[in-house]
Amino acid sequence: MTPIDIVKATIAAIEAHDIAAASAYAADTLTVTDPNLPRPVGKEFFFAQMAVMLAAFPDWRYDVHAITADGERVTVELTAIATHTAPLQMGGMTLPPTGKQVNVPDRFIFTVQDERIVELQVDSPPDGGAPSMMRQLGLG
């Protein structure tokens, strides 16, 4: 599989709520960096958080605007679209369902080596990422 194929398969698995399949495309040494997190996180933490999001937003999907590759680096520009219909567990607190739909623009840069994602950099636009989601839910 090409790096783009691996990234597309990962996105499709997340949309299908198949965290096991999505995580199978990631190396055990996966490092995820996001300016909204105090430090990089690993594979287990990242996919556990993704499972939490999918539980709170069962209709989670991505509107992919562009996917480009430069060797082993794949950049994806997309919008996450979902409705908050179940409790959201965040940092030791629970946000009850708001019923609000979120449209969160984002940019992800994946590094793929030996057919596994080894790095994910979240490079959210100023109007995107986790802060945008929180604002849309009325929390920011």
TIMI-2910 file (N, C-alpha, C, CB; in pm, 1 decimal, decimal comma, always signed):
<rs>
+----------+----------+----------+----------+----------+----------+----------+----------+----------+----------+----------+----------+------+
!      n_x !      n_y !      n_z !     ca_x !     ca_y !     ca_z !      c_x !      c_y !      c_z !     cb_x !     cb_y !     cb_z ! resn !
+----------+----------+----------+----------+----------+----------+----------+----------+----------+----------+----------+----------+------+
!    +84,8 !   -119,0 !     +0,0 !     +0,0 !     +0,0 !     +0,0 !    +88,9 !   +124,7 !     +0,0 !    -96,2 !     +0,1 !   +123,2 !  Met !
!    +43,0 !   +227,0 !    -68,4 !   +115,2 !   +353,5 !    -68,2 !    +84,5 !   +429,1 !    +61,6 !    +77,2 !   +439,1 !   -192,7 !  Thr !
!   +164,6 !   +529,0 !    +95,7 !   +132,5 !   +609,2 !   +214,2 !     -8,3 !   +669,8 !   +208,0 !   +235,1 !   +720,5 !   +230,3 !  Pro !
!    -49,5 !   +717,7 !    +90,4 !   -185,8 !   +773,0 !    +79,0 !   -289,8 !   +664,1 !   +104,7 !   -208,1 !   +835,9 !    -61,3 !  Ile !
!   -269,6 !   +544,0 !    +51,8 !   -364,0 !   +434,1 !    +74,6 !   -377,5 !   +403,8 !   +224,1 !   -318,5 !   +307,6 !     -1,2 !  Asp !
!   -266,0 !   +405,2 !   +294,4 !   -267,3 !   +375,2 !   +438,3 !   -343,8 !   +482,5 !   +514,1 !   -123,6 !   +363,8 !   +493,1 !  Ile !
!   -320,8 !   +607,5 !   +480,7 !   -392,1 !   +716,9 !   +546,9 !   -542,0 !   +710,0 !   +515,2 !   -334,0 !   +853,7 !   +503,2 !  Val !
!   -576,3 !   +686,5 !   +389,1 !   -718,5 !   +674,5 !   +352,2 !   -784,8 !   +558,3 !   +425,7 !   -733,3 !   +655,3 !   +199,8 !  Lys !
!   -715,8 !   +446,9 !   +437,2 !   -771,1 !   +330,7 !   +507,6 !   -790,2 !   +360,6 !   +656,2 !   -679,1 !   +208,5 !   +489,8 !  Ala !
!   -698,2 !   +435,4 !   +713,7 !   -710,3 !   +473,6 !   +855,1 !   -831,9 !   +563,0 !   +875,5 !   -582,4 !   +545,6 !   +903,6 !  Thr !
!   -847,9 !   +661,1 !   +789,9 !   -963,1 !   +751,5 !   +798,5 !  -1093,4 !   +673,0 !   +782,7 !   -953,8 !   +862,6 !   +690,6 !  Ile !
!  -1098,3 !   +583,0 !   +686,2 !  -1219,1 !   +502,3 !   +664,4 !  -1250,1 !   +415,6 !   +785,7 !  -1202,8 !   +414,0 !   +539,9 !  Ala !
!  -1148,3 !   +359,0 !   +848,1 !  -1170,5 !   +275,2 !   +966,9 !  -1224,9 !   +358,5 !  +1082,8 !  -1039,6 !   +205,1 !  +1009,0 !  Ala !
!  -1172,8 !   +479,3 !  +1100,3 !  -1224,9 !   +567,2 !  +1206,1 !  -1371,1 !   +599,9 !  +1178,4 !  -1141,0 !   +697,9 !  +1216,3 !  Ile !
!  -1402,3 !   +634,8 !  +1055,9 !  -1542,1 !   +665,9 !  +1022,3 !  -1632,9 !   +545,7 !  +1045,5 !  -1553,1 !   +711,9 !   +876,3 !  Glu !
!  -1580,3 !   +425,8 !  +1028,0 !  -1658,3 !   +303,2 !  +1050,5 !  -1660,0 !   +262,1 !  +1197,7 !  -1601,9 !   +189,1 !   +966,3 !  Ala !
!  -1600,0 !   +344,5 !  +1282,6 !  -1590,1 !   +317,2 !  +1426,7 !  -1510,6 !   +190,8 !  +1455,4 !  -1729,0 !   +304,8 !  +1487,7 !  His !
!  -1418,7 !   +157,9 !  +1369,5 !  -1336,1 !    +38,9 !  +1387,5 !  -1196,7 !    +82,6 !  +1432,8 !  -1328,4 !    -45,1 !  +1255,6 !  Asp !
!  -1187,5 !   +110,7 !  +1562,0 !  -1062,8 !   +159,1 !  +1620,1 !   -952,5 !    +54,5 !  +1606,9 !  -1083,3 !   +196,1 !  +1767,4 !  Ile !
!   -984,5 !    -72,2 !  +1619,4 !   -883,2 !   -177,9 !  +1605,5 !   -822,1 !   -174,6 !  +1465,7 !   -945,2 !   -317,3 !  +1633,6 !  Ala !
!   -905,7 !   -160,9 !  +1363,5 !   -853,9 !   -155,6 !  +1227,0 !   -772,0 !    -28,9 !  +1205,4 !   -968,8 !   -162,4 !  +1125,3 !  Ala !
!   -820,1 !    +83,9 !  +1256,4 !   -746,3 !   +209,6 !  +1241,1 !   -610,2 !   +200,5 !  +1309,1 !   -827,0 !   +327,2 !  +1299,2 !  Ala !
!   -606,7 !   +147,5 !  +1429,0 !   -479,7 !   +140,6 !  +1502,2 !   -383,9 !    +39,3 !  +1440,5 !   -505,1 !   +104,8 !  +1648,2 !  Ser !
!   -435,2 !    -56,1 !  +1365,8 !   -348,8 !   -154,7 !  +1300,0 !   -261,4 !    -89,3 !  +1192,8 !   -433,7 !   -266,6 !  +1237,5 !  Ala !
!   -302,1 !    +26,4 !  +1142,5 !   -222,0 !    +98,0 !  +1043,4 !   -112,7 !   +182,9 !  +1107,6 !   -311,4 !   +185,8 !   +958,3 !  Tyr !
!   -111,9 !   +189,9 !  +1240,1 !    -13,6 !   +271,7 !  +1311,0 !    +93,7 !   +183,7 !  +1373,2 !    -81,8 !   +356,9 !  +1419,2 !  Ala !
!   +215,3 !   +233,3 !  +1371,7 !   +324,7 !   +164,2 !  +1439,1 !   +303,0 !   +172,6 !  +1590,2 !   +462,5 !   +225,2 !  +1399,1 !  Ala !
!   +354,0 !    +75,6 !  +1662,0 !   +344,7 !    +79,6 !  +1808,3 !   +414,5 !   +202,4 !  +1865,2 !   +405,1 !    -47,0 !  +1868,9 !  Asp !
!   +509,6 !   +256,3 !  +1790,8 !   +585,2 !   +373,5 !  +1833,9 !   +523,7 !   +505,4 !  +1785,9 !   +727,3 !   +363,1 !  +1784,4 !  Thr !
!   +399,6 !   +501,0 !  +1736,8 !   +333,2 !   +621,5 !  +1687,7 !   +348,0 !   +735,9 !  +1788,3 !   +184,0 !   +593,5 !  +1660,0 !  Leu !
!   +381,8 !   +853,9 !  +1734,8 !   +387,3 !   +976,4 !  +1814,2 !   +290,5 !  +1075,3 !  +1752,2 !   +532,7 !  +1035,2 !  +1820,6 !  Thr !
!   +202,6 !  +1130,9 !  +1835,4 !   +105,5 !  +1229,9 !  +1789,8 !   +135,7 !  +1362,0 !  +1860,3 !    -41,7 !  +1182,8 !  +1818,1 !  Val !
!   +157,4 !  +1465,8 !  +1780,9 !   +179,0 !  +1598,5 !  +1837,3 !    +62,8 !  +1687,7 !  +1797,1 !   +314,6 !  +1658,9 !  +1790,1 !  Thr !
!    +16,5 !  +1764,3 !  +1893,1 !    -96,7 !  +1853,8 !  +1873,6 !    -69,8 !  +1975,0 !  +1962,3 !   -235,7 !  +1783,7 !  +1908,5 !  Asp !
!    -74,4 !  +2095,5 !  +1907,4 !    -46,7 !  +2213,5 !  +1989,7 !   -143,9 !  +2230,6 !  +2106,4 !    -50,6 !  +2336,7 !  +1903,8 !  Pro !
!   -255,9 !  +2159,2 !  +2103,9 !   -353,0 !  +2168,2 !  +2212,9 !   -323,3 !  +2070,3 !  +2326,6 !   -492,5 !  +2143,0 !  +2159,5 !  Asn !
!   -222,2 !  +1987,2 !  +2308,8 !   -182,0 !  +1892,5 !  +2412,8 !    -50,8 !  +1938,9 !  +2474,6 !   -167,8 !  +1748,7 !  +2355,3 !  Leu !
!    -33,0 !  +1915,2 !  +2605,2 !    +90,1 !  +1962,2 !  +2670,1 !   +216,5 !  +1891,4 !  +2622,2 !    +78,0 !  +1945,0 !  +2818,4 !  Pro !
!   +200,3 !  +1770,5 !  +2567,7 !   +316,7 !  +1694,3 !  +2519,0 !   +268,3 !  +1593,3 !  +2415,1 !   +391,6 !  +1621,3 !  +2637,7 !  Arg !
!   +360,2 !  +1538,7 !  +2337,1 !   +320,4 !  +1434,8 !  +2241,2 !   +259,8 !  +1314,1 !  +2313,1 !   +441,4 !  +1390,6 !  +2156,6 !  Pro !
!   +171,0 !  +1243,7 !  +2243,5 !   +107,7 !  +1123,8 !  +2298,6 !   +137,6 !  +1005,5 !  +2207,6 !    -46,0 !  +1143,7 !  +2314,6 !  Val !
!   +116,6 !   +886,3 !  +2260,7 !   +143,2 !   +764,8 !  +2185,3 !    +17,5 !   +702,2 !  +2128,1 !   +213,3 !   +665,6 !  +2272,1 !  Gly !
!    +38,9 !   +589,4 !  +2067,9 !    -66,6 !   +516,8 !  +1996,7 !   -185,4 !   +483,3 !  +2086,9 !    -10,1 !   +388,9 !  +1937,1 !  Lys !
!   -158,9 !   +424,7 !  +2202,2 !   -267,9 !   +380,8 !  +2290,5 !   -354,3 !   +498,9 !  +2333,4 !   -211,4 !   +309,3 !  +2414,6 !  Glu !
!   -291,7 !   +606,2 !  +2377,9 !   -366,2 !   +724,0 !  +2422,2 !   -446,8 !   +782,4 !  +2306,8 !   -270,8 !   +830,2 !  +2479,9 !  Phe !
!   -383,4 !   +799,3 !  +2191,0 !   -450,9 !   +860,2 !  +2076,7 !   -576,1 !   +783,1 !  +2037,3 !   -356,3 !   +868,6 !  +1958,3 !  Phe !
!   -564,3 !   +651,2 !  +2022,7 !   -680,5 !   +574,8 !  +1977,9 !   -785,4 !   +559,8 !  +2088,5 !   -636,6 !   +437,1 !  +1929,2 !  Phe !
!   -743,8 !   +562,9 !  +2213,7 !   -842,1 !   +563,3 !  +2323,4 !   -924,1 !   +692,5 !  +2319,5 !   -771,1 !   +548,3 !  +2461,6 !  Ala !
!   -856,5 !   +805,3 !  +2293,6 !   -928,1 !   +932,7 !  +2283,3 !  -1018,7 !   +935,6 !  +2161,1 !   -829,3 !  +1049,0 !  +2277,5 !  Gln !
!   -974,3 !   +874,8 !  +2052,2 !  -1058,4 !   +868,3 !  +1932,9 !  -1184,5 !   +787,8 !  +1962,7 !   -980,8 !   +805,9 !  +1814,4 !  Met !
!  -1172,1 !   +679,5 !  +2038,4 !  -1288,6 !   +598,5 !  +2077,0 !  -1386,0 !   +680,5 !  +2162,0 !  -1243,7 !   +472,3 !  +2154,5 !  Ala !
!  -1333,5 !   +763,6 !  +2250,5 !  -1418,1 !   +851,2 !  +2333,2 !  -1495,7 !   +947,2 !  +2243,8 !  -1332,4 !   +930,4 !  +2436,2 !  Val !
!  -1427,9 !  +1004,5 !  +2144,8 !  -1495,0 !  +1098,0 !  +2053,9 !  -1604,4 !  +1028,1 !  +1973,2 !  -1392,9 !  +1162,4 !  +1959,1 !  Met !
!  -1574,5 !   +909,2 !  +1924,2 !  -1673,7 !   +835,9 !  +1844,8 !  -1795,3 !   +797,6 !  +1928,4 !  -1610,9 !   +710,3 !  +1784,2 !  Leu !
!  -1773,8 !   +769,4 !  +2056,3 !  -1886,8 !   +736,6 !  +2144,4 !  -1975,9 !   +858,9 !  +2165,9 !  -1835,8 !   +683,4 !  +2280,5 !  Ala !
!  -1915,6 !   +975,4 !  +2179,2 !  -1992,9 !  +1097,8 !  +2204,0 !  -2054,3 !  +1155,1 !  +2076,3 !  -1904,2 !  +1202,8 !  +2269,0 !  Ala !
!  -1992,3 !  +1122,8 !  +1962,4 !  -2036,5 !  +1173,8 !  +1832,7 !  -2055,0 !  +1054,1 !  +1738,2 !  -1932,9 !  +1277,9 !  +1773,9 !  Phe !
!  -2161,1 !   +976,9 !  +1755,2 !  -2174,5 !   +852,6 !  +1679,1 !  -2184,9 !   +868,8 !  +1527,7 !  -2293,4 !   +780,4 !  +1726,6 !  Pro !
!  -2217,7 !   +986,9 !  +1479,8 !  -2226,2 !  +1007,5 !  +1334,5 !  -2099,0 !  +1071,9 !  +1278,5 !  -2347,6 !  +1094,9 !  +1300,7 !  Asp !
!  -1989,1 !  +1062,9 !  +1352,4 !  -1860,6 !  +1123,5 !  +1313,3 !  -1821,5 !  +1083,8 !  +1171,2 !  -1749,5 !  +1081,8 !  +1411,5 !  Trp !
!  -1788,0 !  +1182,6 !  +1090,5 !  -1737,5 !  +1155,8 !   +956,1 !  -1643,9 !  +1268,2 !   +915,8 !  -1853,8 !  +1141,4 !   +853,8 !  Arg !
!  -1567,9 !  +1242,3 !   +811,2 !  -1474,3 !  +1341,2 !   +759,5 !  -1513,7 !  +1380,7 !   +618,5 !  -1330,7 !  +1287,2 !   +762,1 !  Tyr !
!  -1512,5 !  +1509,0 !   +592,6 !  -1523,8 !  +1561,2 !   +457,6 !  -1380,7 !  +1596,7 !   +416,8 !  -1623,1 !  +1686,9 !   +448,7 !  Asp !
!  -1318,8 !  +1510,8 !   +338,1 !  -1179,6 !  +1529,4 !   +299,4 !  -1173,6 !  +1624,0 !   +179,9 !  -1112,1 !  +1393,3 !   +265,9 !  Val !
!  -1099,2 !  +1732,7 !   +195,9 !  -1085,9 !  +1832,9 !    +90,2 !   -965,4 !  +1805,0 !     +1,1 !  -1074,3 !  +1972,2 !   +150,8 !  His !
!   -856,6 !  +1756,4 !    +62,5 !   -735,1 !  +1731,8 !    -15,3 !   -646,1 !  +1632,6 !    +58,9 !   -658,5 !  +1864,3 !    -42,1 !  Ala !
!   -582,9 !  +1546,4 !    -18,9 !   -479,1 !  +1456,9 !    +32,2 !   -362,4 !  +1466,2 !    -64,4 !   -530,9 !  +1308,0 !    +46,9 !  Ile !
!   -246,2 !  +1501,7 !    -10,4 !   -126,6 !  +1510,0 !    -93,5 !    -13,7 !  +1433,7 !    -26,4 !    -86,0 !  +1657,2 !   -118,2 !  Thr !
!    +75,8 !  +1382,7 !   -107,5 !   +189,5 !  +1308,0 !    -53,6 !   +319,0 !  +1367,0 !   -106,4 !   +179,6 !  +1158,0 !    -89,8 !  Ala !
!   +416,6 !  +1367,0 !    -19,7 !   +552,9 !  +1403,1 !    -55,3 !   +641,2 !  +1294,9 !     +5,9 !   +592,1 !  +1549,2 !     -4,1 !  Asp !
!   +662,0 !  +1189,4 !    -70,7 !   +736,7 !  +1074,5 !    -17,2 !   +656,1 !  +1006,0 !    +91,4 !   +874,0 !  +1118,6 !    +38,2 !  Gly !
!   +712,6 !   +998,2 !   +210,7 !   +646,0 !   +928,8 !   +321,3 !   +553,0 !  +1020,3 !   +401,3 !   +749,8 !   +868,8 !   +414,0 !  Glu !
!   +547,5 !  +1148,0 !   +365,8 !   +460,4 !  +1243,3 !   +436,6 !   +330,4 !  +1263,4 !   +358,7 !   +532,7 !  +1379,7 !   +456,9 !  Arg !
!   +220,0 !  +1249,1 !   +428,0 !    +88,0 !  +1265,4 !   +367,6 !    +14,5 !  +1374,8 !   +444,0 !     +7,0 !  +1130,9 !   +369,3 !  Val !
!    -29,4 !  +1475,9 !   +372,1 !   -103,1 !  +1586,2 !   +433,4 !   -249,8 !  +1573,8 !   +394,9 !    -45,4 !  +1724,4 !   +389,4 !  Thr !
!   -335,8 !  +1583,2 !   +495,6 !   -480,2 !  +1571,7 !   +474,2 !   -546,3 !  +1698,2 !   +527,3 !   -538,8 !  +1443,8 !   +544,3 !  Val !
!   -622,6 !  +1762,1 !   +440,7 !   -704,9 !  +1875,6 !   +481,4 !   -848,6 !  +1828,4 !   +477,4 !   -682,3 !  +2001,7 !   +389,0 !  Glu !
!   -918,2 !  +1847,9 !   +590,0 !  -1052,8 !  +1793,4 !   +602,4 !  -1135,3 !  +1873,8 !   +700,0 !  -1047,7 !  +1648,4 !   +646,1 !  Leu !
!  -1262,6 !  +1838,2 !   +706,2 !  -1352,2 !  +1890,4 !   +807,8 !  -1416,9 !  +1770,6 !   +876,2 !  -1459,8 !  +1987,4 !   +746,4 !  Thr !
!  -1406,0 !  +1766,6 !  +1008,8 !  -1477,0 !  +1664,3 !  +1086,6 !  -1617,8 !  +1717,7 !  +1109,9 !  -1403,0 !  +1631,5 !  +1224,2 !  Ala !
!  -1716,4 !  +1633,3 !  +1082,2 !  -1857,0 !  +1671,6 !  +1096,9 !  -1922,9 !  +1568,0 !  +1186,1 !  -1929,9 !  +1681,8 !   +957,4 !  Ile !
!  -1989,4 !  +1613,9 !  +1292,1 !  -2050,0 !  +1519,8 !  +1385,5 !  -2150,7 !  +1591,1 !  +1474,3 !  -1942,5 !  +1451,1 !  +1470,9 !  Ala !
!  -2239,6 !  +1510,7 !  +1532,7 !  -2340,7 !  +1562,6 !  +1623,9 !  -2316,9 !  +1504,3 !  +1762,0 !  -2483,8 !  +1529,7 !  +1573,9 !  Thr !
!  -2314,6 !  +1591,1 !  +1861,3 !  -2286,1 !  +1550,6 !  +1999,7 !  -2414,7 !  +1496,0 !  +2063,4 !  -2229,4 !  +1671,5 !  +2083,3 !  His !
!  -2432,1 !  +1363,4 !  +2056,0 !  -2556,8 !  +1302,1 !  +2104,4 !  -2538,5 !  +1208,3 !  +2223,3 !  -2621,5 !  +1226,5 !  +1992,9 !  Thr !
!  -2417,1 !  +1195,3 !  +2274,1 !  -2391,0 !  +1109,3 !  +2390,6 !  -2289,7 !  +1180,7 !  +2479,8 !  -2337,8 !   +966,6 !  +2346,9 !  Ala !
!  -2280,1 !  +1141,3 !  +2607,0 !  -2185,8 !  +1207,8 !  +2697,4 !  -2043,1 !  +1204,2 !  +2643,1 !  -2190,2 !  +1142,5 !  +2835,3 !  Pro !
!  -1971,0 !  +1313,9 !  +2665,2 !  -1831,6 !  +1326,3 !  +2622,4 !  -1743,7 !  +1331,3 !  +2746,8 !  -1810,2 !  +1453,6 !  +2533,3 !  Leu !
!  -1655,1 !  +1233,1 !  +2759,9 !  -1561,6 !  +1225,6 !  +2872,4 !  -1436,9 !  +1305,8 !  +2836,8 !  -1524,9 !  +1077,0 !  +2906,4 !  Gln !
!  -1411,1 !  +1412,2 !  +2914,7 !  -1294,5 !  +1496,7 !  +2886,7 !  -1224,0 !  +1533,0 !  +3016,0 !  -1335,9 !  +1624,4 !  +2810,9 !  Met !
!  -1098,5 !  +1494,1 !  +3026,1 !  -1016,5 !  +1537,6 !  +3138,8 !  -1081,1 !  +1520,6 !  +3273,9 !   -980,3 !  +1678,4 !  +3121,5 !  Gly !
!  -1144,1 !  +1408,0 !  +3299,4 !  -1203,9 !  +1383,3 !  +3429,4 !  -1344,0 !  +1440,8 !  +3446,8 !  -1116,2 !  +1438,3 !  +3534,0 !  Gly !
!  -1397,4 !  +1505,1 !  +3346,6 !  -1534,9 !  +1556,1 !  +3355,3 !  -1617,6 !  +1500,0 !  +3240,6 !  -1537,1 !  +1711,5 !  +3352,7 !  Met !
!  -1748,7 !  +1506,5 !  +3256,9 !  -1839,4 !  +1455,8 !  +3155,2 !  -1927,3 !  +1568,7 !  +3106,3 !  -1924,8 !  +1339,8 !  +3209,7 !  Thr !
!  -1926,2 !  +1589,4 !  +2975,8 !  -2013,0 !  +1689,4 !  +2913,7 !  -2137,3 !  +1617,9 !  +2863,3 !  -1939,7 !  +1765,5 !  +2797,0 !  Leu !
!  -2254,5 !  +1651,7 !  +2918,8 !  -2376,5 !  +1587,2 !  +2869,4 !  -2399,0 !  +1622,0 !  +2722,1 !  -2499,0 !  +1629,9 !  +2954,1 !  Pro !
!  -2474,7 !  +1538,4 !  +2652,3 !  -2500,3 !  +1564,9 !  +2510,6 !  -2563,3 !  +1702,4 !  +2490,4 !  -2591,3 !  +1456,7 !  +2451,8 !  Pro !
!  -2514,5 !  +1773,9 !  +2392,3 !  -2569,9 !  +1906,5 !  +2361,1 !  -2665,1 !  +1901,4 !  +2242,6 !  -2457,3 !  +2005,6 !  +2332,3 !  Thr !
!  -2655,1 !  +1795,9 !  +2162,0 !  -2734,6 !  +1787,7 !  +2040,1 !  -2682,0 !  +1877,1 !  +1929,5 !  -2877,1 !  +1823,4 !  +2069,5 !  Gly !
!  -2569,5 !  +1945,0 !  +1954,4 !  -2514,9 !  +2037,3 !  +1855,4 !  -2427,9 !  +1963,3 !  +1753,7 !  -2433,5 !  +2147,6 !  +1924,5 !  Lys !
!  -2437,3 !  +2010,0 !  +1629,8 !  -2348,8 !  +1957,4 !  +1526,4 !  -2224,5 !  +2045,4 !  +1521,6 !  -2420,4 !  +1952,5 !  +1386,8 !  Gln !
!  -2110,5 !  +1980,3 !  +1504,2 !  -1984,6 !  +2053,0 !  +1489,3 !  -1930,8 !  +2030,7 !  +1348,7 !  -1880,6 !  +2007,9 !  +1596,1 !  Val !
!  -1864,5 !  +2132,1 !  +1298,1 !  -1795,3 !  +2128,7 !  +1168,9 !  -1656,5 !  +2184,7 !  +1196,4 !  -1872,6 !  +2212,1 !  +1055,3 !  Asn !
!  -1559,8 !  +2094,9 !  +1208,9 !  -1427,2 !  +2133,7 !  +1256,2 !  -1323,0 !  +2115,9 !  +1145,7 !  -1388,2 !  +2051,4 !  +1380,2 !  Val !
!  -1273,7 !  +2227,5 !  +1089,3 !  -1167,5 !  +2215,3 !   +990,1 !  -1037,4 !  +2172,4 !  +1057,7 !  -1147,9 !  +2348,6 !   +914,5 !  Pro !
!   -959,6 !  +2091,5 !   +987,1 !   -834,2 !  +2046,2 !  +1042,9 !   -736,5 !  +2009,3 !   +933,2 !   -856,8 !  +1928,4 !  +1135,0 !  Asp !
!   -611,6 !  +1997,4 !   +973,1 !   -503,7 !  +1957,9 !   +882,3 !   -415,2 !  +1861,6 !   +958,2 !   -421,8 !  +2082,1 !   +829,9 !  Arg !
!   -394,5 !  +1743,9 !   +901,4 !   -312,6 !  +1640,6 !   +963,2 !   -196,2 !  +1607,5 !   +870,3 !   -396,8 !  +1513,6 !   +994,4 !  Phe !
!    -80,3 !  +1591,9 !   +928,8 !    +37,6 !  +1552,1 !   +852,4 !    +85,0 !  +1418,2 !   +908,7 !   +151,7 !  +1661,7 !   +859,6 !  Ile !
!    +71,5 !  +1315,3 !   +826,8 !   +108,8 !  +1179,4 !   +864,5 !   +246,6 !  +1147,8 !   +807,4 !     +3,4 !  +1076,5 !   +814,7 !  Phe !
!   +326,2 !  +1074,3 !   +882,4 !   +449,9 !  +1017,4 !   +828,7 !   +432,2 !   +866,5 !   +830,5 !   +577,5 !  +1062,5 !   +911,9 !  Thr !
!   +451,2 !   +805,4 !   +714,0 !   +432,0 !   +661,6 !   +697,5 !   +566,5 !   +598,0 !   +661,7 !   +324,6 !   +631,3 !   +587,6 !  Val !
!   +603,9 !   +496,6 !   +739,0 !   +726,2 !   +421,2 !   +711,8 !   +694,9 !   +273,1 !   +723,5 !   +841,3 !   +461,8 !   +809,2 !  Gln !
!   +743,9 !   +194,9 !   +629,3 !   +721,6 !    +49,8 !   +630,9 !   +573,4 !    +15,7 !   +645,5 !   +801,1 !    -14,8 !   +744,8 !  Asp !
!   +489,8 !    +90,9 !   +573,3 !   +344,6 !    +70,3 !   +569,5 !   +275,6 !    +88,6 !   +704,2 !   +315,1 !    -66,7 !   +518,3 !  Glu !
!   +334,4 !   +169,8 !   +792,3 !   +273,3 !   +202,7 !   +921,4 !   +288,2 !   +353,1 !   +945,3 !   +339,0 !   +120,4 !  +1038,2 !  Arg !
!   +187,7 !   +411,3 !  +1007,2 !   +194,7 !   +552,4 !  +1044,8 !   +283,2 !   +561,2 !  +1168,8 !    +50,7 !   +613,5 !  +1071,5 !  Ile !
!   +390,6 !   +638,0 !  +1159,0 !   +483,8 !   +650,9 !  +1270,9 !   +471,1 !   +785,7 !  +1340,7 !   +626,4 !   +631,5 !  +1222,5 !  Val !
!   +410,9 !   +882,5 !  +1270,6 !   +394,9 !  +1015,1 !  +1329,3 !   +269,5 !  +1080,3 !  +1273,1 !   +519,4 !  +1103,2 !  +1302,3 !  Glu !
!   +200,7 !  +1153,4 !  +1359,5 !    +86,5 !  +1235,0 !  +1319,1 !   +104,6 !  +1371,2 !  +1382,7 !    -50,4 !  +1169,5 !  +1361,1 !  Leu !
!   +111,5 !  +1472,2 !  +1298,5 !   +118,9 !  +1609,9 !  +1345,9 !    -14,7 !  +1676,0 !  +1316,8 !   +237,0 !  +1688,1 !  +1278,4 !  Gln !
!    -77,1 !  +1728,2 !  +1420,0 !   -200,2 !  +1803,8 !  +1402,8 !   -159,7 !  +1948,3 !  +1379,6 !   -296,3 !  +1789,2 !  +1527,1 !  Val !
!   -200,1 !  +2002,6 !  +1266,0 !   -164,0 !  +2138,2 !  +1226,6 !   -293,5 !  +2213,3 !  +1194,2 !    -65,1 !  +2137,9 !  +1103,5 !  Asp !
!   -372,8 !  +2236,7 !  +1297,6 !   -505,3 !  +2295,2 !  +1279,9 !   -497,6 !  +2439,6 !  +1232,6 !   -583,4 !  +2287,7 !  +1409,6 !  Ser !
!   -590,9 !  +2478,4 !  +1143,9 !   -599,1 !  +2619,2 !  +1105,9 !   -650,2 !  +2700,9 !  +1224,5 !   -691,4 !  +2638,0 !   +982,2 !  Pro !
!   -637,5 !  +2833,1 !  +1220,1 !   -680,8 !  +2916,7 !  +1333,1 !   -827,3 !  +2895,0 !  +1372,6 !   -659,7 !  +3062,4 !  +1299,2 !  Pro !
!   -912,3 !  +2859,1 !  +1276,8 !  -1054,7 !  +2838,7 !  +1306,2 !  -1089,2 !  +2690,8 !  +1325,1 !  -1140,0 !  +2897,3 !  +1194,1 !  Asp !
!   -989,1 !  +2607,2 !  +1351,0 !  -1013,4 !  +2463,5 !  +1355,4 !   -964,3 !  +2395,6 !  +1480,1 !   -951,1 !  +2399,7 !  +1239,8 !  Gly !
!   -958,6 !  +2263,8 !  +1471,2 !   -907,4 !  +2180,7 !  +1579,4 !   -997,9 !  +2176,4 !  +1701,4 !   -773,0 !  +2229,1 !  +1620,1 !  Gly !
!   -942,1 !  +2124,6 !  +1808,9 !  -1017,0 !  +2107,5 !  +1933,5 !  -1077,5 !  +2238,5 !  +1986,0 !   -926,4 !  +2047,9 !  +2039,3 !  Ala !
!  -1004,8 !  +2352,5 !  +1980,6 !  -1066,7 !  +2476,6 !  +2028,7 !  -1194,7 !  +2512,1 !  +1952,6 !   -967,6 !  +2591,3 !  +2017,3 !  Pro !
!  -1195,2 !  +2488,3 !  +1822,8 !  -1313,9 !  +2515,0 !  +1742,4 !  -1430,0 !  +2425,8 !  +1786,6 !  -1283,7 !  +2493,4 !  +1593,1 !  Ser !
!  -1399,1 !  +2297,8 !  +1809,8 !  -1504,4 !  +2206,6 !  +1854,7 !  -1563,6 !  +2253,2 !  +1987,8 !  -1449,2 !  +2063,4 !  +1868,4 !  Met !
!  -1478,0 !  +2289,9 !  +2080,5 !  -1526,6 !  +2334,0 !  +2211,6 !  -1612,5 !  +2459,7 !  +2200,3 !  -1408,8 !  +2359,9 !  +2305,7 !  Met !
!  -1570,4 !  +2553,9 !  +2115,9 !  -1651,9 !  +2674,6 !  +2094,1 !  -1788,4 !  +2638,3 !  +2036,9 !  -1579,6 !  +2772,6 !  +1999,5 !  Arg !
!  -1789,8 !  +2547,7 !  +1938,7 !  -1915,9 !  +2509,1 !  +1875,6 !  -2009,0 !  +2437,3 !  +1972,2 !  -1889,2 !  +2420,8 !  +1755,9 !  Gln !
!  -1950,4 !  +2371,8 !  +2072,4 !  -2031,4 !  +2305,0 !  +2174,7 !  -2072,1 !  +2400,7 !  +2286,7 !  -1954,8 !  +2186,6 !  +2233,2 !  Leu !
!  -2026,4 !  +2525,9 !  +2278,2 !  -2060,6 !  +2625,6 !  +2377,5 !  -1968,7 !  +2626,4 !  +2497,6 !  -2199,1 !  +2604,7 !  +2422,5 !  Gly !
!  -1848,0 !  +2574,7 !  +2482,7 !  -1755,3 !  +2564,9 !  +2595,1 !  -1636,4 !  +2659,5 !  +2584,4 !  -1705,6 !  +2424,6 !  +2606,7 !  Leu !
!  -1635,2 !  +2743,5 !  +2484,7 !  -1516,4 !  +2829,0 !  +2472,6 !  -1546,2 !  +2963,9 !  +2418,1 !  -1415,1 !  +2764,8 !  +2386,8 !  Gly !
+----------+----------+----------+----------+----------+----------+----------+----------+----------+----------+----------+----------+------+
</rs>
